[in-house]
Amino acid sequence: MLEDRLKTGLLDDYLVQRPALRRFLIARLRDEQVADDILQEIYLKLERTSVGDPIENPSAFLYRVANNLVLDYRKSASRRRVRDHNWADSQTVMMGADAVYDVPDTDAALDARRKLAQINAAIENLPAQCRTILKACKIQGMTYQEAATKYDISVSTVGKHMSKALKYLLQHVENDREEP
């Protein structure tokens, strides 16, 4: 029961000192929201702490806890900034003084999606055998010999289908470039 009375006394001291601790934290951190978060953390620490011996100067103890939490917050914020900076650096390539990002800008991404949709539509307009051979060789990565074996046709027929398909796609893409 002594431990409960000591903890209750410490929590009472915290409640009395809370406004002064808040001012202390705001002065240290220059951020009221973070100060309030740390005040809550102080309370939670006190709630979880077992107090075996009486604390000679509860006010000094509370300020020490607050200061330690401020230091922990600053260390954590510093590590977070370094981590975020390192991540940003890993996503950026420098060419001279200009940053080149791995992620395309929105207009380029939309344009690429539009072009892909046009190419997919053009592929679907190919004759069935020609489309099948094109997908086997260009999308699935089969060699002409593998496609010829799989579809029971000659290698030269695979070549003719590929030539026809690629000419059609090239023509389709060129026609789309000419349209405004």
PyMOL commands that set and color helices and strands:
alter all, ss='L'
color gray80, all
select helices_A, chain A and resi 2-29+32-48+58-90+106-124+128-139+144-151+155-178
alter helices_A, ss='H'
color red, helices_A
select strands_A, chain A and resi 92-95+98-101
alter strands_A, ss='S'
color yellow, strands_A
deselect
rebuild
show_as cartoon
